[in-house]
Every structure is written in structure tokens, then in C-alpha cells.
Amino acid sequence: MKKAEKKEARDRELIEAKANAKTRWHHDRKWAFASKLGFYDPAAPGVPSSTRQMEFSHMAIASPPTSHRGLVFGVDAGSGWMIVHDPFTAYGDTLESPNVCYIGDLGQGKSSAMKTWGVLRQLILGRRVVVIDKKYQKDVGGGEYTPLARKLGVAPVRFSIGGGGGSRINILDPRIAARLNEDNHDSAEAFRTPAGQSMLVRAVMEEALRRPMTPKEGKAVRMAHRQALTDAKKAGEVAHIGHVLKALYAPNEDAAKATNLTVEELREWGQDPAFELERMIEDDLAGLFDGETSADIQLNAGLTVFDVSLLPEDGPALPIVMTIINTWLANTLYRQEEAVPTVLLIEEAWHTVQGSVATVTRRNTKLSRALSLSCQFAFHHISDIPADSPAISMLKECGTVLLYKQQKSADALACEEMFTLPAGTAEVITKLVKGTCLFKIDQFDPFEAIHVRSPLEVELTDTDGAMKSTSTIAFTEVLDEATEVIPA
């Protein structure tokens, strides 16, 4: 058998050698100089084949995951194509909602994506960006967007409890519409106008009470709100929550008679809300919204940063202030004559999706398209959101979703179920590396995206300065010369 195989191999080599000898590997006009220049070169002999065998020569080329219109995000991990996407330019084409959500564990790159793709690259196009900055950075003495704002010549608007130099934002600010009958937030009007003062006042009251208001309490608060606006106007002042508190303690007699009620009835119905609101103004929310809106709270042409990093994690202050800012912005944009594309970024957005303020937030986000507003939220886990929160629907309606690594399989599976991702996507989410995410646009299948930053963007988005510090503790103390050292 071996001798036969060797003979067959020698015969095959002989046949190939004879075929090669007959092949003309030279041109009739042999000219070495022209050959070096590439004018003509001998061609290899063809190989007999069939169309089915030659299918491999036409390899499939992956198409880019996005169009060429928008803002660069990074590259597709699978094909290497550039990822170009923008909620405004893609609206009406590949997506129907301009809202964006970022979900992922700590330290996986959410903030870097928001600062670059959501802030810096938006500003290059002349758009307006508003940031609610929650993460405190000790090395900068404020929120993590402080260095970026300073680099762009913008002073952050700071909020702090106690009135110690912080800014104040008024729930009854005239820039927030004074609609006094907004009880039905699911009505047709809710799809045309942002939340107004009445919804904000009710949300704040329910946060203070830590429960929904009763019908009688709601009636007393609505009448107190109306009375506060009237009394402030007569006095030539801008109404604020202090006027509402005063009206709850001393209802107007004429207004009570007009509704077939007595002053005593209104005072009794509004007693619990008044007590809790007074406590909140003096304690939990002291100096935050108990007066006119501070002059530094203005919608800038470019970047506006609201620094709420000094507000306590626990208690009503943080969600209430975030919701007031959200509503103030929505009403300001609602009155603009010419729509300017605006991005609202909220890190640690889970503060706005719990309790009474979640209803106000969802109503405002429903108007994103009408306001030319892209609301962008960041969450660590879907489990951060209560199952009965209106925010669940808000997230499902986001047109663009960026899913970063979820260490726990349950969190990854929750993402797969919420955004109706292909089966098995949860396993992919648990194995993502830092700086990569699953990028999902509307109803299209997600793809793995690698976020790319320029050297300047890396410098501006670095929030690990404290962790990477090389400082050490000195083991020797420098004593004052006048200090007497007494031996042990």
C-alpha cells in the first residue's frame, strides 16, 4: 500500500511539472524596467473550478451597525465599523423616542460615555446640555462634573441644606406654569404640557407626609396654593412655598365660603400637611426652596450644571430638588419660541423614580419629542426601581439603551426581559469588559460597542484621581517649637 501511494504521488508531481513547463510565465515584450514599474507581470495559471466551489472567494462583509449621520460613539466590537448615533438626527428614522438610558455596575464606563457622547460632543454641535450632578468628588470639592464645567468656563449651580451659600429653586416660580387642576396626569393635557406647580406641590406634600394625601387634604392644599398666588400678587411678591404654608394655617374666609366650606374645616383638613411641610422647610429642605429662585439658576446657551452632590442620600431633599429642576427645565423649554435641541443628563437617576416625584418625572419625559429634549438617565440596576414605579414604563420607552456589565446574573436577566433582547443576551452582559456595552437602538438587535475617547476627553472624564493618588501617610509629626514633649 505504501509503495502504491508513493508511486501515485510521484506520478501526480510529474503531471504537474509537465503542465507548469507548458505554461508561459513570460510576456512576449520582455522588458525588465517596465516589469519593475508594474506595467505587466506574468499571471499565475488559472485553476479549474466550479461556481459552487468558488463561493468562498466572495466572503460576506458585515454592514455597519449604524448610519453615518450623528455623533461618533466608538467602534463595533464585532466588525470594527465606526458607531455613529445621535438621538436627534436618528429620530423619525431609526427610533421614535429621543430618551436614553445607561444601565450597568459601578466603574464600567457609564459616566465616561455620558460626559463625552452625552455632553462634550453635543456641545460641539451647538446644542444645549443640562446636567444634574449627584456624585461628590472630594478632590474637587463638588460634583464630578465640576472639572469639566470649569474647563468650559461654566460655574456649577450648587445646592446645599441650611442656606449656607447654596442656591434656591422655587416650586412656585412663575416660569413653572400655575395650573391648579392637574389631578388627572393621564389626561390628554399631560401629553401636551409639562407638569405645573400643582403637581409639584402635591408631590412635595406627599413626600413630606410619606403617604398619598387624602381627598380632604388635597382640597385644602389646592386652595392654599391658589390663595398663596393671590396673596403674593397683592403684596407685589413672588409666591413661594412659605405662602402656601401660611395659607394652610390661615385659610381665606371668602374662598372657603365660595366652596361652601368653613375656615375651620379647611384648617383642619390642611393641618397634617402644614405640620409636615413646616418641618420639611425648617429641617430636611431648609434653604432649598423656601424663597424666590436664585439669580444664578439660568438656562445657559451651552452647558448648565446643577450640583446636588452635597444633598444627603437619605430623605426627600434629593428627589424633590431633582424633580423641581426637571420640571423647571421642561416648562422653560415649553415656552421657547424656537426649539433648541437640549440634553438633560441625570446620573444616579434612581432618586427620581421613587415615591410621588416619579409621576412628575414620567409626565415630563413623555414630552421630550415636543420639547426637542433628550432625557438621559443612568442606573446601576433595574432592581433599583420599584416594580410599581412609573419609571418602568419610562425606561421601556427609551429609544436608545446602553447596557454595561452586570455582575449578577439576575440583573443581566432583568435587562434581557425588560428590553426584549434575544435569548442568551444576559450571559453576554455578564461578560462585558470595562468600556464596552451592548448598544440597542429602538427595536433593532443590540451590538457590542467599544467606547472610544480622545486624549482630551480621557483627561476631562477621569474620576479616579482619589483612588489613584500616590500620597502616603507621614510617620513623623512636625511639632511646634513651643510644644513641650514629655517622655512617657
Helices and strands as residue ranges (DSSP letters): H 2-22, H 32-37, G 53-57, E 71-76, E 82-85, E 100-103, H 110-115, I 116-120, H 121-124, E 128-133, E 136-137, E 142-143, H 146-151, E 157-158, G 188-191, H 197-209, H 215-234, H 241-249, H 253-258, H 263-269, H 271-282, E 303-307, H 317-334, E 342-346, G 349-352, H 357-365, H 368-371, E 373-379, G 382-384, H 391-396, E 400-403, H 409-418, H 425-430, E 436-441, E 447-451, H 455-460
